[in-house]
Structure formats: structure tokens, C-alpha cells
């Protein structure tokens, strides 16, 4: 992964088409090395998550480096990170899945559902309302809390969602508009020999949480 960090640091300092074209070979090498690493992660996940096929290919999970700048104030053409979405429905599927992000000093793993459609969000809230015990057991388990302290509360409602009492005992969970957890990794950790194994361990701890969300949205 050294090549990945080296390239990402350089693109951060030289984010323009001229530099990129002159250094495209470095990008291709970094992309190839990233995909090899992601394939190790996929293979590890497939051992405990039966919805992730062992035949899944890293190249189908990784995202393009080219940015969509149409609606952005930042017009630099390239991302300064590499990411992969490992998801049973494909990398753009709404099905709860795993995400791996590499960016110098901002590396992390994450998973769950981000910006779900209203019907999916409603289904998750309904499941929490009717069947919260399994979720609370997951969120409070030692294996889960080793990596994930709490759900990402970014964008949470200030009040109760429609149809729920503001005094609901699980109102803090129900207010969420995303159901995401994440865990950060240092550059040093990503560069260690057992990095892929450690990332897979983090995803394994996340798996029961994803299964709860999947069951809620598949009903």
C-alpha cells in the first residue's frame, strides 16, 4: 500500500490534469495495488458473510478517481482518496454493506446505510420500534464496541420522526437519518503486514449490525 499513499499524497499537491497525465503510470500501479489489497478484504469477508460472493472482484467494488465537479465549488478534477464498497448488491446498491477508505491521515472502514430512500428509512425505524432487542445486544456487545463506539449521528433529526413519540425510549436511535458506523485506521496500521486481516476483523464485528439492517429492509 506504500504506492497508494505515495500517489495520493502527490495528487493532493498536484491535482491537475497535466500532472496526472504525466504520472498516469504511477496512478495505474497504485490502483492495481489497492485492488490487490481490497481483494484480500473481500476474500476475508466472504468467509463469514454468505451474501458476499468469493467470486466478487475488487475492480467491481472500487470507485473511479475522477470527480464529478458539476455541483462542487472545488473544481479539482481528481479525488485524493481511494475507496471500495463491498456490497452484495453492487457498489451502488442501497443494500447495507461494507466500505473501505484510504486517504493519508484519514483512513477508515464504515458500513450500514447512508442516505436511504424514505421507504428503507421507515422500515429500519419500524424494526427498531418493534424489535429493538437484537440491535441493542449488538450495539452493546464487546466485539462491536471494540471498533464502534456509536452510530454516526450526522444529520439526525432534532425532534421525533413522524409517527413516533418524542418520549420514545429509543428516540436517539429513531432520530437518525443514516445508520452508519465507522472506525479509523492510521497510515501506519494500513501499512502493516496484517492490515487486511485487521480490517476484516473490524468488518466481522460489524456484520451482525449489517444483518439486522438487511433483515429490516428486506421484509
N, C-alpha and C positions, 0 to 999 in steps of 0.2 A: 504493500500500500504506500510505500515511500514515493513511488512515481505519481500516485494520485495526489498526495499532499503537495508535492513539488509543483505539479501542474496547476493545482487550484490556487496556490499562493501566487504563482506567476500571472494567472489570468485575472486575479484580483487587482494586480498592479498594472496590467496591460490589457484592459478589457476593451479591445477594439478589433475590427475585422482584419486590419493589416497585420497586426501581430499574430492573430490567431491563424491566419493562412500560412504565415511563415513558420509557425510552430505546430502545424497540424499533426505532424508525426508524433510529437510529444503527447498531444491530446489522444490520439488513437491508442498509443501504448498505455496511457493512464486508464482509458476506457476499458481496454482489454483486461488490465489487472484488476480493475474494480469489478468487472463481470465475473472473473475467476473467484474473487472473494465472495461475491453475492451468491454464486453457485454453491459454495460451501455452506452458506447460511440456509439456502433453500433445501439442500440435502439434509441438513440437520433438522429443520422444521418438519420435513416430510416424515420423519421418524415418529413424531408424536401427534401431528395434526394430519389426520387422514384426508382432510379436504384439500391439502396441498399435495399435488402430484409429484412424485420423484422425477417425473419426466419434464417438469417445468424448467424452462430455460431462463437464465439470468438476463439475456438480451431482451426478453419479452417483459421483464419486470423493471428495467431501468428507464430513466427519463432522459430526454434529449437535453443537451447543454444549451441549446438555443432558446432564448427568452422570447415570450410574447410581450412586446413593449407597447402594443396599441393603446392600452389604457393605463400605462405606468408613467410616472414622472421621471423615473430612472430609465434612460434610453440606452444604457449599456447593453450590448447585444447578447452577452453570454452569462450564464449562471456561474456563481463562484462556489458551487457545491455539486455533489453527485448524490443521487437518491435512487432508491429502489422500493417499489411497492409489491409485496409478496402476498397475493390475494387469490383465493380460489376462483373469483370471478373475473380475473384480469386486473391489470394495474389501475384501471379507471373505474372499476366496479364499485358500487356502493356497499357490497358485502364487507363486513368487518374483517380487516386483515392487518398485516404487519408492514411497518415502514422503517427503512434504514437510511440514515442521512449522514454523509461525510462532508464536513466543511472545517477547515482549520480552526481549532478552538471552539467549534460549535457542533460537535458530533453528537448524535443521539439516535436512539431507537424509539419508536412510538407505535401505537396501534389502537384500533377501535373504529369509530365512525366520525367523520368530520363533515360538517355542513350537510346533514342528512335531509332528504326530502321530507316534507311535513308528515306524510303517512308513516315513514320509517321512524321519525322522531316520536310521533304519537304512540307507535307500537312499543317503543322502548320505555317510554314513560308509563304506559299501561302495564307493562310487565313488572316494572319496579313497584307500581302501586299494588298489583295483585300477588306478586311472587318475589318479594324482596329478599327473603331469607338466603337463597343461594348466592345472590350478589353480595350481600353483606358478609357472608362467610368468606367469599373470595377476596374482597377488599381488605378484610382484617387478617387474612392468613399470613403467616410468617414468610412463606415463599414469595408471595406477591409483594409484600411491604419491603422486602429486601431491595427491590428495584423501584417500586412505585409507591410514593407517599400518599398521593390523592389524585383525583381526576383533574384534568385541565379545566379550569373554570372560566376561561376566556370567553367572553360573550354571553355569560349566563344572565338569565332574566333577573331583574331587580325585584320582581314580585312573583306570585304564583302563576304558573301557566294556566291557561283557560281550562276550567273543569276541575281544578284542584284547590283545596282549601289552603290558605297561606299558613295555617297551623298544622298542616300535614307533617307527621313525624319525619318524613324523608324529603321535606321540601328542598333542602340543599341539593340533593341529587336531581330532583324533578326540575329544578330551575335550569339545569344545563341544556345547552343547545347543541353541544358536541359531547361525545362520550369517548374521550381520548386519555391515554396515559403515556408518559414518556420517561426516559432515563438517559442521562448524559454520559458520554464517554470522553476521556481526554485523548489528545493526539497520541500520547504515549501508550495508552491502553489499546488503541486501534492498531498500533504498530507492533504489538507483542505477538509472539508466535501463536498463542492460544486465543487470539482476539475473536475469530469466528466462533469458536466454541463458547466463549463468554457471552457473545451476542445471542447465540442460540439459547443459552441458559436463560437470558433475560426474556426472550420470546416465549420460552416454555412456561415461565412464571406468568406470562400474560395470557396464555392460551385459554384457561378457564373463563377469564373475563370476556374474551372474544366469543367463546362458545355460548355464553349467556346472551350476548348481544345478537348473535346469529339466530339462536332459538327464538328470541323475541321478535326478530324481523322476518322470520320465515313462516310464522304462524298464519 
